Amino acid sequence: MGKVFIGLDEDDQLQLERICLDKDPQEALEFILEKVAPKVEKQEREKMKHPTTS
């Protein structure tokens, strides 16, 4: 697995800031599972479809 870059819209960024301030582990886990993981998985699938050559 290589590096993955994801984009967060304004609402996601605000939610992430709130999580950092509140240090709420349940909200953090939900954010990762609902917002981050699907984007990472999508990029990984795209890499499998279009592998780059070295």
Legacy VTK file of the C-alpha trace (Angstrom):
# vtk DataFile Version 3.0
C-alpha trace
ASCII
DATASET POLYDATA
POINTS 54 float
0.000 0.000 0.000
1.300 3.404 -0.938
0.358 6.891 0.100
-3.247 7.930 -0.287
-4.527 11.475 -0.540
-8.148 12.245 0.243
-10.186 15.392 0.041
-12.448 16.639 2.790
-15.229 19.075 2.094
-15.883 21.996 4.431
-18.359 20.048 6.575
-15.928 17.145 6.977
-13.135 19.539 7.936
-15.327 21.173 10.571
-16.295 17.774 11.931
-12.625 16.767 12.103
-11.750 19.982 13.952
-14.581 19.342 16.422
-13.318 15.797 17.015
-9.823 17.105 17.714
-11.137 19.662 20.177
-13.583 17.333 21.933
-11.313 14.267 21.830
-14.437 12.109 21.484
-13.257 8.599 20.562
-16.682 7.383 19.409
-17.157 10.358 17.074
-13.591 9.893 15.790
-14.214 6.236 14.979
-17.478 7.045 13.212
-15.724 9.736 11.164
-12.978 7.325 10.102
-15.430 4.572 9.207
-17.928 6.802 7.397
-15.750 9.475 5.770
-12.117 8.382 5.542
-12.121 4.616 5.029
-14.456 4.657 1.997
-12.265 7.248 0.266
-9.113 5.248 0.983
-10.740 2.047 -0.258
-11.911 3.790 -3.426
-8.379 4.999 -4.191
-6.944 1.549 -3.529
-9.470 0.018 -5.964
-8.534 2.628 -8.569
-4.842 1.761 -8.145
-5.663 -1.899 -8.765
-7.513 -1.013 -11.972
-4.771 1.302 -13.248
-1.404 0.186 -11.865
1.472 2.524 -12.605
4.644 1.222 -14.143
8.002 1.946 -12.570
LINES 1 55
54 0 1 2 3 4 5 6 7 8 9 10 11 12 13 14 15 16 17 18 19 20 21 22 23 24 25 26 27 28 29 30 31 32 33 34 35 36 37 38 39 40 41 42 43 44 45 46 47 48 49 50 51 52 53
